[in-house]
Amino acid sequence: MNNVLSMNMTELRELIDTFKPVLHIALIVMLAWIVLHLSRKIDLLLKMYMARRRPDPHSMRRVDTLSGVLRYTAGIVIGVIAGMLILGELGISVAPLLATAGVAGIAIGFGAQSLVKDFFTGLFLLLEDQITEGDIIEAAGQLGYVESITLRHVRLRDYDGSVHFIPNGMITTVTNKSREFAYAIIDLNVPRRQNMETVFKAMRRVAADMRKDPNVAPKILEDIDIAGVEKVEDASVTVRCRLKVMPLKQWSVRREFLNRIKAVLDQAEAANAA
């Protein structure tokens, strides 16, 4: 009887020893999933906290951009650590792999300097709040809407719908057209014989009417600023003005102003002809 019990206990220990790595791997996977889930919960709580403190659209876009990068980074770190622990449970020594990776990293590093530059540039672009998702920017000779930004590249979609992937290391200057306010710059060509005071009055009247229009008024922040005559040619004169508007509204306000000023000038010309 004792021999039978001894054999059963031995078999049980062998069975436990056989399945122990499997149990450890399952535990590692479960813990990795829990940590990843907790990181996402913490990220959500931080976003809610920032939304209460600074609910403006720009701050929320910045939080969304940073949280996307942090989620991506956390997923990679947790995955790498879990993978190393699982390899250890399978009996594969991680030390030689790390040593090989270190030597290979030194060799690859000389050829991957641009990649390192991309990462550091992307990090500072995010920390200094130069770019956030949803901005309209001009960078590396391209103008477009920022669809996404990572530590590696910025994804821009231009007016034609083309998508540009710009490595962060190529970005030396960022022109952001989405911050705080913008100016709708309007150059108006009028006949040289036209009285300038009449043109200026028409421009002020059109701008005043736009500020009274409930569909346009929320886009305009200040009264029109008329710079005056910008260029004199043989048959025409260019008059420049600008309107201070909400970010990204400069193009629609400019088109609306041109449509209205054309109608006013056409009426004045028709009245003079009659």
ChimeraX commands (.cxc) that place a marker at each C-alpha (Angstrom):
marker #1 position 0.00,0.00,0.00 radius 0.5
marker #1 position 2.81,2.36,0.88 radius 0.5
marker #1 position 4.57,1.52,-2.37 radius 0.5
marker #1 position 1.42,2.36,-4.32 radius 0.5
marker #1 position 1.02,5.69,-2.51 radius 0.5
marker #1 position 4.68,6.46,-3.07 radius 0.5
marker #1 position 4.33,5.76,-6.78 radius 0.5
marker #1 position 1.18,7.88,-7.03 radius 0.5
marker #1 position 2.87,10.78,-5.27 radius 0.5
marker #1 position 5.86,10.47,-7.57 radius 0.5
marker #1 position 3.65,10.46,-10.64 radius 0.5
marker #1 position 1.73,13.43,-9.27 radius 0.5
marker #1 position 4.94,15.39,-8.73 radius 0.5
marker #1 position 6.10,14.53,-12.23 radius 0.5
marker #1 position 2.75,15.64,-13.62 radius 0.5
marker #1 position 2.95,18.90,-11.71 radius 0.5
marker #1 position 6.53,19.44,-12.85 radius 0.5
marker #1 position 5.44,18.78,-16.44 radius 0.5
marker #1 position 2.60,21.28,-16.37 radius 0.5
marker #1 position 4.33,23.86,-14.15 radius 0.5
marker #1 position 5.83,25.82,-17.10 radius 0.5
marker #1 position 2.42,25.83,-18.79 radius 0.5
marker #1 position 0.83,27.22,-15.63 radius 0.5
marker #1 position 3.57,29.82,-15.29 radius 0.5
marker #1 position 3.15,30.88,-18.94 radius 0.5
marker #1 position -0.61,31.15,-18.46 radius 0.5
marker #1 position 0.00,33.27,-15.34 radius 0.5
marker #1 position 2.45,35.52,-17.22 radius 0.5
marker #1 position -0.04,36.02,-20.07 radius 0.5
marker #1 position -2.83,36.78,-17.60 radius 0.5
marker #1 position -0.69,39.28,-15.67 radius 0.5
marker #1 position 0.42,40.95,-18.89 radius 0.5
marker #1 position -3.21,41.30,-19.96 radius 0.5
marker #1 position -4.15,42.74,-16.54 radius 0.5
marker #1 position -1.27,45.27,-16.62 radius 0.5
marker #1 position -2.18,46.28,-20.18 radius 0.5
marker #1 position -5.82,46.65,-19.18 radius 0.5
marker #1 position -4.84,48.74,-16.13 radius 0.5
marker #1 position -2.63,50.99,-18.28 radius 0.5
marker #1 position -5.59,51.66,-20.56 radius 0.5
marker #1 position -7.82,52.39,-17.56 radius 0.5
marker #1 position -5.23,54.82,-16.18 radius 0.5
marker #1 position -4.98,56.44,-19.60 radius 0.5
marker #1 position -8.78,56.85,-19.69 radius 0.5
marker #1 position -8.82,58.36,-16.18 radius 0.5
marker #1 position -6.08,60.83,-17.14 radius 0.5
marker #1 position -8.06,61.86,-20.22 radius 0.5
marker #1 position -11.17,62.43,-18.11 radius 0.5
marker #1 position -9.14,64.43,-15.58 radius 0.5
marker #1 position -7.63,66.62,-18.31 radius 0.5
marker #1 position -11.07,67.07,-19.89 radius 0.5
marker #1 position -12.36,68.50,-16.60 radius 0.5
marker #1 position -9.36,70.79,-16.11 radius 0.5
marker #1 position -8.91,72.02,-19.69 radius 0.5
marker #1 position -11.95,71.18,-21.81 radius 0.5
marker #1 position -10.88,73.25,-24.84 radius 0.5
marker #1 position -10.63,71.32,-28.16 radius 0.5
marker #1 position -6.88,71.88,-28.58 radius 0.5
marker #1 position -6.03,70.43,-25.17 radius 0.5
marker #1 position -8.24,67.43,-25.84 radius 0.5
marker #1 position -6.56,66.81,-29.20 radius 0.5
marker #1 position -3.17,66.98,-27.51 radius 0.5
marker #1 position -4.26,64.52,-24.81 radius 0.5
marker #1 position -5.60,62.13,-27.47 radius 0.5
marker #1 position -2.32,62.32,-29.38 radius 0.5
marker #1 position -0.16,61.69,-26.31 radius 0.5
marker #1 position -2.40,58.91,-25.06 radius 0.5
marker #1 position -2.19,57.12,-28.41 radius 0.5
marker #1 position 1.62,57.21,-28.33 radius 0.5
marker #1 position 1.72,56.09,-24.67 radius 0.5
marker #1 position -0.66,53.18,-25.34 radius 0.5
marker #1 position 1.49,52.05,-28.24 radius 0.5
marker #1 position 4.69,52.29,-26.16 radius 0.5
marker #1 position 3.13,50.52,-23.15 radius 0.5
marker #1 position 1.93,47.69,-25.37 radius 0.5
marker #1 position 5.43,47.16,-26.78 radius 0.5
marker #1 position 7.14,47.26,-23.34 radius 0.5
marker #1 position 4.64,44.87,-21.75 radius 0.5
marker #1 position 4.81,42.53,-24.73 radius 0.5
marker #1 position 8.62,42.42,-24.68 radius 0.5
marker #1 position 8.80,41.74,-20.92 radius 0.5
marker #1 position 6.12,39.03,-21.14 radius 0.5
marker #1 position 7.90,37.44,-24.09 radius 0.5
marker #1 position 11.23,37.31,-22.22 radius 0.5
marker #1 position 9.57,35.71,-19.18 radius 0.5
marker #1 position 7.84,33.14,-21.36 radius 0.5
marker #1 position 11.14,32.25,-23.06 radius 0.5
marker #1 position 12.67,31.75,-19.63 radius 0.5
marker #1 position 9.88,29.35,-18.66 radius 0.5
marker #1 position 10.46,27.38,-21.87 radius 0.5
marker #1 position 14.06,26.92,-20.89 radius 0.5
marker #1 position 15.48,29.33,-23.45 radius 0.5
marker #1 position 18.15,31.49,-21.85 radius 0.5
marker #1 position 17.48,35.17,-22.40 radius 0.5
marker #1 position 21.02,36.31,-21.56 radius 0.5
marker #1 position 22.60,35.14,-24.85 radius 0.5
marker #1 position 19.74,36.71,-26.77 radius 0.5
marker #1 position 20.28,40.02,-24.96 radius 0.5
marker #1 position 24.01,39.87,-25.58 radius 0.5
marker #1 position 23.45,39.12,-29.26 radius 0.5
marker #1 position 20.88,41.90,-29.46 radius 0.5
marker #1 position 23.37,44.29,-27.83 radius 0.5
marker #1 position 26.10,43.50,-30.36 radius 0.5
marker #1 position 23.63,43.62,-33.23 radius 0.5
marker #1 position 22.23,46.87,-31.85 radius 0.5
marker #1 position 25.66,48.50,-31.98 radius 0.5
marker #1 position 26.13,47.36,-35.57 radius 0.5
marker #1 position 22.65,48.38,-36.61 radius 0.5
marker #1 position 22.90,51.67,-34.72 radius 0.5
marker #1 position 25.44,53.05,-37.16 radius 0.5
marker #1 position 23.00,52.45,-39.99 radius 0.5
marker #1 position 19.89,53.47,-38.07 radius 0.5
marker #1 position 20.87,56.97,-36.99 radius 0.5
marker #1 position 17.98,58.43,-38.97 radius 0.5
marker #1 position 15.55,56.18,-37.09 radius 0.5
marker #1 position 16.92,57.36,-33.73 radius 0.5
marker #1 position 16.65,60.94,-34.97 radius 0.5
marker #1 position 13.02,60.31,-35.93 radius 0.5
marker #1 position 12.22,59.03,-32.43 radius 0.5
marker #1 position 13.86,61.94,-30.60 radius 0.5
marker #1 position 12.36,64.54,-32.93 radius 0.5
marker #1 position 8.91,62.95,-32.55 radius 0.5
marker #1 position 9.26,62.96,-28.78 radius 0.5
marker #1 position 10.03,66.69,-28.70 radius 0.5
marker #1 position 7.27,67.45,-31.19 radius 0.5
marker #1 position 4.83,65.90,-28.74 radius 0.5
marker #1 position 6.32,67.28,-25.51 radius 0.5
marker #1 position 6.55,70.83,-26.88 radius 0.5
marker #1 position 3.01,70.61,-28.27 radius 0.5
marker #1 position 4.10,71.59,-31.77 radius 0.5
marker #1 position 1.72,69.17,-33.50 radius 0.5
marker #1 position -1.45,67.36,-32.46 radius 0.5
marker #1 position -3.86,65.20,-34.38 radius 0.5
marker #1 position -6.44,67.33,-36.18 radius 0.5
marker #1 position -4.09,70.25,-36.87 radius 0.5
marker #1 position -3.46,71.76,-40.28 radius 0.5
marker #1 position 0.30,72.11,-40.67 radius 0.5
marker #1 position 3.00,72.68,-43.24 radius 0.5
marker #1 position 6.10,70.54,-42.71 radius 0.5
marker #1 position 8.84,69.19,-44.99 radius 0.5
marker #1 position 7.29,71.02,-47.93 radius 0.5
marker #1 position 3.83,69.45,-47.47 radius 0.5
marker #1 position 0.61,71.10,-46.31 radius 0.5
marker #1 position -2.25,69.04,-44.92 radius 0.5
marker #1 position -4.39,67.68,-42.13 radius 0.5
marker #1 position -2.61,65.69,-39.40 radius 0.5
marker #1 position -4.34,62.32,-39.29 radius 0.5
marker #1 position -1.89,60.72,-36.87 radius 0.5
marker #1 position 1.48,61.31,-35.25 radius 0.5
marker #1 position 3.82,58.71,-33.78 radius 0.5
marker #1 position 7.40,58.75,-32.57 radius 0.5
marker #1 position 8.36,57.61,-36.09 radius 0.5
marker #1 position 6.39,59.77,-38.51 radius 0.5
marker #1 position 3.58,62.26,-39.11 radius 0.5
marker #1 position 0.74,61.25,-41.40 radius 0.5
marker #1 position -0.64,64.19,-43.44 radius 0.5
marker #1 position -3.59,64.25,-45.84 radius 0.5
marker #1 position -3.51,67.16,-48.27 radius 0.5
marker #1 position -6.37,68.98,-50.04 radius 0.5
marker #1 position -6.27,66.51,-52.96 radius 0.5
marker #1 position -6.71,63.58,-50.59 radius 0.5
marker #1 position -3.15,62.33,-50.98 radius 0.5
marker #1 position -1.54,60.94,-47.83 radius 0.5
marker #1 position 2.04,61.90,-46.95 radius 0.5
marker #1 position 4.10,59.96,-44.40 radius 0.5
marker #1 position 6.79,62.37,-43.18 radius 0.5
marker #1 position 9.59,60.95,-41.00 radius 0.5
marker #1 position 9.97,63.14,-37.93 radius 0.5
marker #1 position 13.70,63.51,-38.58 radius 0.5
marker #1 position 12.92,65.38,-41.80 radius 0.5
marker #1 position 10.86,68.02,-39.96 radius 0.5
marker #1 position 12.98,71.08,-39.21 radius 0.5
marker #1 position 10.25,73.73,-39.26 radius 0.5
marker #1 position 6.54,73.33,-38.46 radius 0.5
marker #1 position 4.01,75.92,-39.61 radius 0.5
marker #1 position 0.84,75.26,-37.62 radius 0.5
marker #1 position -2.31,76.89,-38.99 radius 0.5
marker #1 position -4.60,75.65,-36.22 radius 0.5
marker #1 position -3.58,77.52,-33.08 radius 0.5
marker #1 position -5.63,80.16,-31.23 radius 0.5
marker #1 position -6.63,82.22,-34.28 radius 0.5
marker #1 position -5.86,82.84,-37.94 radius 0.5
marker #1 position -6.13,85.67,-40.47 radius 0.5
marker #1 position -8.14,85.51,-43.65 radius 0.5
marker #1 position -5.91,87.50,-46.03 radius 0.5
marker #1 position -7.83,89.00,-48.95 radius 0.5
marker #1 position -6.28,90.67,-51.99 radius 0.5
marker #1 position -8.90,92.46,-54.05 radius 0.5
marker #1 position -8.17,93.63,-57.61 radius 0.5
marker #1 position -10.18,96.68,-58.67 radius 0.5
marker #1 position -9.97,98.89,-61.77 radius 0.5
marker #1 position -7.34,101.58,-61.49 radius 0.5
marker #1 position -9.91,104.31,-62.10 radius 0.5
marker #1 position -11.95,103.13,-59.09 radius 0.5
marker #1 position -12.11,105.51,-56.13 radius 0.5
marker #1 position -10.27,103.87,-53.25 radius 0.5
marker #1 position -12.45,105.36,-50.52 radius 0.5
marker #1 position -15.49,103.83,-52.19 radius 0.5
marker #1 position -13.77,100.45,-52.22 radius 0.5
marker #1 position -12.76,100.76,-48.57 radius 0.5
marker #1 position -16.32,101.63,-47.55 radius 0.5
marker #1 position -17.66,98.65,-49.48 radius 0.5
marker #1 position -15.16,96.36,-47.75 radius 0.5
marker #1 position -16.09,97.66,-44.31 radius 0.5
marker #1 position -19.81,97.30,-45.09 radius 0.5
marker #1 position -19.38,93.70,-46.26 radius 0.5
marker #1 position -17.31,92.82,-43.17 radius 0.5
marker #1 position -19.93,94.42,-40.90 radius 0.5
marker #1 position -22.73,92.46,-42.61 radius 0.5
marker #1 position -20.78,89.24,-42.16 radius 0.5
marker #1 position -20.39,89.90,-38.42 radius 0.5
marker #1 position -24.18,90.27,-38.20 radius 0.5
marker #1 position -24.86,87.04,-40.08 radius 0.5
marker #1 position -25.41,84.23,-37.51 radius 0.5
marker #1 position -23.94,81.68,-39.92 radius 0.5
marker #1 position -20.65,83.55,-40.35 radius 0.5
marker #1 position -20.32,85.75,-37.24 radius 0.5
marker #1 position -19.05,82.98,-34.86 radius 0.5
marker #1 position -16.05,82.47,-37.15 radius 0.5
marker #1 position -14.93,86.14,-37.07 radius 0.5
marker #1 position -13.14,87.50,-33.99 radius 0.5
marker #1 position -12.46,91.16,-34.86 radius 0.5
marker #1 position -13.44,93.90,-37.30 radius 0.5
marker #1 position -11.78,94.09,-40.67 radius 0.5
marker #1 position -8.24,95.44,-40.88 radius 0.5
marker #1 position -7.63,97.20,-44.21 radius 0.5
marker #1 position -3.95,97.49,-45.03 radius 0.5
marker #1 position -4.58,99.62,-48.12 radius 0.5
marker #1 position -3.17,99.54,-51.63 radius 0.5
marker #1 position -0.79,96.60,-52.04 radius 0.5
marker #1 position 0.07,96.85,-55.74 radius 0.5
marker #1 position -0.54,99.26,-58.63 radius 0.5
marker #1 position -0.56,97.91,-62.18 radius 0.5
marker #1 position -1.45,99.39,-65.58 radius 0.5
marker #1 position -5.13,98.52,-65.44 radius 0.5
marker #1 position -5.82,97.50,-61.85 radius 0.5
marker #1 position -5.01,98.14,-58.22 radius 0.5
marker #1 position -4.64,95.44,-55.57 radius 0.5
marker #1 position -6.15,96.27,-52.18 radius 0.5
marker #1 position -5.29,94.07,-49.19 radius 0.5
marker #1 position -7.27,93.48,-46.01 radius 0.5
marker #1 position -7.54,90.78,-43.38 radius 0.5
marker #1 position -10.06,89.36,-40.93 radius 0.5
marker #1 position -9.10,87.75,-37.64 radius 0.5
marker #1 position -10.97,84.44,-37.47 radius 0.5
marker #1 position -11.17,81.16,-35.59 radius 0.5
marker #1 position -8.52,78.54,-36.42 radius 0.5
marker #1 position -9.11,76.73,-39.71 radius 0.5
marker #1 position -11.89,79.15,-40.68 radius 0.5
marker #1 position -9.73,81.52,-42.74 radius 0.5
marker #1 position -10.46,79.83,-46.04 radius 0.5
marker #1 position -14.26,79.71,-45.70 radius 0.5
marker #1 position -14.38,83.32,-44.43 radius 0.5
marker #1 position -12.18,84.49,-47.28 radius 0.5
marker #1 position -14.43,82.83,-49.89 radius 0.5
marker #1 position -17.54,84.29,-48.28 radius 0.5
marker #1 position -16.03,87.77,-48.21 radius 0.5
marker #1 position -15.01,87.58,-51.89 radius 0.5
marker #1 position -18.49,86.42,-52.90 radius 0.5
marker #1 position -20.12,89.30,-51.06 radius 0.5
marker #1 position -17.70,92.02,-52.13 radius 0.5
marker #1 position -18.09,90.95,-55.77 radius 0.5
marker #1 position -21.86,91.35,-55.50 radius 0.5
marker #1 position -21.48,94.80,-53.91 radius 0.5
marker #1 position -18.99,96.01,-56.51 radius 0.5
marker #1 position -21.14,94.64,-59.34 radius 0.5
marker #1 position -24.13,96.58,-57.99 radius 0.5
marker #1 position -22.07,99.76,-57.72 radius 0.5
marker #1 position -20.78,99.34,-61.27 radius 0.5
marker #1 position -24.30,98.75,-62.59 radius 0.5
marker #1 position -25.56,101.85,-60.77 radius 0.5
marker #1 position -22.76,103.98,-62.21 radius 0.5
marker #1 position -23.44,102.66,-65.71 radius 0.5
marker #1 position -27.12,103.55,-65.41 radius 0.5
marker link #1:1,2 radius 0.2
marker link #1:2,3 radius 0.2
marker link #1:3,4 radius 0.2
marker link #1:4,5 radius 0.2
marker link #1:5,6 radius 0.2
marker link #1:6,7 radius 0.2
marker link #1:7,8 radius 0.2
marker link #1:8,9 radius 0.2
marker link #1:9,10 radius 0.2
marker link #1:10,11 radius 0.2
marker link #1:11,12 radius 0.2
marker link #1:12,13 radius 0.2
marker link #1:13,14 radius 0.2
marker link #1:14,15 radius 0.2
marker link #1:15,16 radius 0.2
marker link #1:16,17 radius 0.2
marker link #1:17,18 radius 0.2
marker link #1:18,19 radius 0.2
marker link #1:19,20 radius 0.2
marker link #1:20,21 radius 0.2
marker link #1:21,22 radius 0.2
marker link #1:22,23 radius 0.2
marker link #1:23,24 radius 0.2
marker link #1:24,25 radius 0.2
marker link #1:25,26 radius 0.2
marker link #1:26,27 radius 0.2
marker link #1:27,28 radius 0.2
marker link #1:28,29 radius 0.2
marker link #1:29,30 radius 0.2
marker link #1:30,31 radius 0.2
marker link #1:31,32 radius 0.2
marker link #1:32,33 radius 0.2
marker link #1:33,34 radius 0.2
marker link #1:34,35 radius 0.2
marker link #1:35,36 radius 0.2
marker link #1:36,37 radius 0.2
marker link #1:37,38 radius 0.2
marker link #1:38,39 radius 0.2
marker link #1:39,40 radius 0.2
marker link #1:40,41 radius 0.2
marker link #1:41,42 radius 0.2
marker link #1:42,43 radius 0.2
marker link #1:43,44 radius 0.2
marker link #1:44,45 radius 0.2
marker link #1:45,46 radius 0.2
marker link #1:46,47 radius 0.2
marker link #1:47,48 radius 0.2
marker link #1:48,49 radius 0.2
marker link #1:49,50 radius 0.2
marker link #1:50,51 radius 0.2
marker link #1:51,52 radius 0.2
marker link #1:52,53 radius 0.2
marker link #1:53,54 radius 0.2
marker link #1:54,55 radius 0.2
marker link #1:55,56 radius 0.2
marker link #1:56,57 radius 0.2
marker link #1:57,58 radius 0.2
marker link #1:58,59 radius 0.2
marker link #1:59,60 radius 0.2
marker link #1:60,61 radius 0.2
marker link #1:61,62 radius 0.2
marker link #1:62,63 radius 0.2
marker link #1:63,64 radius 0.2
marker link #1:64,65 radius 0.2
marker link #1:65,66 radius 0.2
marker link #1:66,67 radius 0.2
marker link #1:67,68 radius 0.2
marker link #1:68,69 radius 0.2
marker link #1:69,70 radius 0.2
marker link #1:70,71 radius 0.2
marker link #1:71,72 radius 0.2
marker link #1:72,73 radius 0.2
marker link #1:73,74 radius 0.2
marker link #1:74,75 radius 0.2
marker link #1:75,76 radius 0.2
marker link #1:76,77 radius 0.2
marker link #1:77,78 radius 0.2
marker link #1:78,79 radius 0.2
marker link #1:79,80 radius 0.2
marker link #1:80,81 radius 0.2
marker link #1:81,82 radius 0.2
marker link #1:82,83 radius 0.2
marker link #1:83,84 radius 0.2
marker link #1:84,85 radius 0.2
marker link #1:85,86 radius 0.2
marker link #1:86,87 radius 0.2
marker link #1:87,88 radius 0.2
marker link #1:88,89 radius 0.2
marker link #1:89,90 radius 0.2
marker link #1:90,91 radius 0.2
marker link #1:91,92 radius 0.2
marker link #1:92,93 radius 0.2
marker link #1:93,94 radius 0.2
marker link #1:94,95 radius 0.2
marker link #1:95,96 radius 0.2
marker link #1:96,97 radius 0.2
marker link #1:97,98 radius 0.2
marker link #1:98,99 radius 0.2
marker link #1:99,100 radius 0.2
marker link #1:100,101 radius 0.2
marker link #1:101,102 radius 0.2
marker link #1:102,103 radius 0.2
marker link #1:103,104 radius 0.2
marker link #1:104,105 radius 0.2
marker link #1:105,106 radius 0.2
marker link #1:106,107 radius 0.2
marker link #1:107,108 radius 0.2
marker link #1:108,109 radius 0.2
marker link #1:109,110 radius 0.2
marker link #1:110,111 radius 0.2
marker link #1:111,112 radius 0.2
marker link #1:112,113 radius 0.2
marker link #1:113,114 radius 0.2
marker link #1:114,115 radius 0.2
marker link #1:115,116 radius 0.2
marker link #1:116,117 radius 0.2
marker link #1:117,118 radius 0.2
marker link #1:118,119 radius 0.2
marker link #1:119,120 radius 0.2
marker link #1:120,121 radius 0.2
marker link #1:121,122 radius 0.2
marker link #1:122,123 radius 0.2
marker link #1:123,124 radius 0.2
marker link #1:124,125 radius 0.2
marker link #1:125,126 radius 0.2
marker link #1:126,127 radius 0.2
marker link #1:127,128 radius 0.2
marker link #1:128,129 radius 0.2
marker link #1:129,130 radius 0.2
marker link #1:130,131 radius 0.2
marker link #1:131,132 radius 0.2
marker link #1:132,133 radius 0.2
marker link #1:133,134 radius 0.2
marker link #1:134,135 radius 0.2
marker link #1:135,136 radius 0.2
marker link #1:136,137 radius 0.2
marker link #1:137,138 radius 0.2
marker link #1:138,139 radius 0.2
marker link #1:139,140 radius 0.2
marker link #1:140,141 radius 0.2
marker link #1:141,142 radius 0.2
marker link #1:142,143 radius 0.2
marker link #1:143,144 radius 0.2
marker link #1:144,145 radius 0.2
marker link #1:145,146 radius 0.2
marker link #1:146,147 radius 0.2
marker link #1:147,148 radius 0.2
marker link #1:148,149 radius 0.2
marker link #1:149,150 radius 0.2
marker link #1:150,151 radius 0.2
marker link #1:151,152 radius 0.2
marker link #1:152,153 radius 0.2
marker link #1:153,154 radius 0.2
marker link #1:154,155 radius 0.2
marker link #1:155,156 radius 0.2
marker link #1:156,157 radius 0.2
marker link #1:157,158 radius 0.2
marker link #1:158,159 radius 0.2
marker link #1:159,160 radius 0.2
marker link #1:160,161 radius 0.2
marker link #1:161,162 radius 0.2
marker link #1:162,163 radius 0.2
marker link #1:163,164 radius 0.2
marker link #1:164,165 radius 0.2
marker link #1:165,166 radius 0.2
marker link #1:166,167 radius 0.2
marker link #1:167,168 radius 0.2
marker link #1:168,169 radius 0.2
marker link #1:169,170 radius 0.2
marker link #1:170,171 radius 0.2
marker link #1:171,172 radius 0.2
marker link #1:172,173 radius 0.2
marker link #1:173,174 radius 0.2
marker link #1:174,175 radius 0.2
marker link #1:175,176 radius 0.2
marker link #1:176,177 radius 0.2
marker link #1:177,178 radius 0.2
marker link #1:178,179 radius 0.2
marker link #1:179,180 radius 0.2
marker link #1:180,181 radius 0.2
marker link #1:181,182 radius 0.2
marker link #1:182,183 radius 0.2
marker link #1:183,184 radius 0.2
marker link #1:184,185 radius 0.2
marker link #1:185,186 radius 0.2
marker link #1:186,187 radius 0.2
marker link #1:187,188 radius 0.2
marker link #1:188,189 radius 0.2
marker link #1:189,190 radius 0.2
marker link #1:190,191 radius 0.2
marker link #1:191,192 radius 0.2
marker link #1:192,193 radius 0.2
marker link #1:193,194 radius 0.2
marker link #1:194,195 radius 0.2
marker link #1:195,196 radius 0.2
marker link #1:196,197 radius 0.2
marker link #1:197,198 radius 0.2
marker link #1:198,199 radius 0.2
marker link #1:199,200 radius 0.2
marker link #1:200,201 radius 0.2
marker link #1:201,202 radius 0.2
marker link #1:202,203 radius 0.2
marker link #1:203,204 radius 0.2
marker link #1:204,205 radius 0.2
marker link #1:205,206 radius 0.2
marker link #1:206,207 radius 0.2
marker link #1:207,208 radius 0.2
marker link #1:208,209 radius 0.2
marker link #1:209,210 radius 0.2
marker link #1:210,211 radius 0.2
marker link #1:211,212 radius 0.2
marker link #1:212,213 radius 0.2
marker link #1:213,214 radius 0.2
marker link #1:214,215 radius 0.2
marker link #1:215,216 radius 0.2
marker link #1:216,217 radius 0.2
marker link #1:217,218 radius 0.2
marker link #1:218,219 radius 0.2
marker link #1:219,220 radius 0.2
marker link #1:220,221 radius 0.2
marker link #1:221,222 radius 0.2
marker link #1:222,223 radius 0.2
marker link #1:223,224 radius 0.2
marker link #1:224,225 radius 0.2
marker link #1:225,226 radius 0.2
marker link #1:226,227 radius 0.2
marker link #1:227,228 radius 0.2
marker link #1:228,229 radius 0.2
marker link #1:229,230 radius 0.2
marker link #1:230,231 radius 0.2
marker link #1:231,232 radius 0.2
marker link #1:232,233 radius 0.2
marker link #1:233,234 radius 0.2
marker link #1:234,235 radius 0.2
marker link #1:235,236 radius 0.2
marker link #1:236,237 radius 0.2
marker link #1:237,238 radius 0.2
marker link #1:238,239 radius 0.2
marker link #1:239,240 radius 0.2
marker link #1:240,241 radius 0.2
marker link #1:241,242 radius 0.2
marker link #1:242,243 radius 0.2
marker link #1:243,244 radius 0.2
marker link #1:244,245 radius 0.2
marker link #1:245,246 radius 0.2
marker link #1:246,247 radius 0.2
marker link #1:247,248 radius 0.2
marker link #1:248,249 radius 0.2
marker link #1:249,250 radius 0.2
marker link #1:250,251 radius 0.2
marker link #1:251,252 radius 0.2
marker link #1:252,253 radius 0.2
marker link #1:253,254 radius 0.2
marker link #1:254,255 radius 0.2
marker link #1:255,256 radius 0.2
marker link #1:256,257 radius 0.2
marker link #1:257,258 radius 0.2
marker link #1:258,259 radius 0.2
marker link #1:259,260 radius 0.2
marker link #1:260,261 radius 0.2
marker link #1:261,262 radius 0.2
marker link #1:262,263 radius 0.2
marker link #1:263,264 radius 0.2
marker link #1:264,265 radius 0.2
marker link #1:265,266 radius 0.2
marker link #1:266,267 radius 0.2
marker link #1:267,268 radius 0.2
marker link #1:268,269 radius 0.2
marker link #1:269,270 radius 0.2
marker link #1:270,271 radius 0.2
marker link #1:271,272 radius 0.2
marker link #1:272,273 radius 0.2
marker link #1:273,274 radius 0.2
view
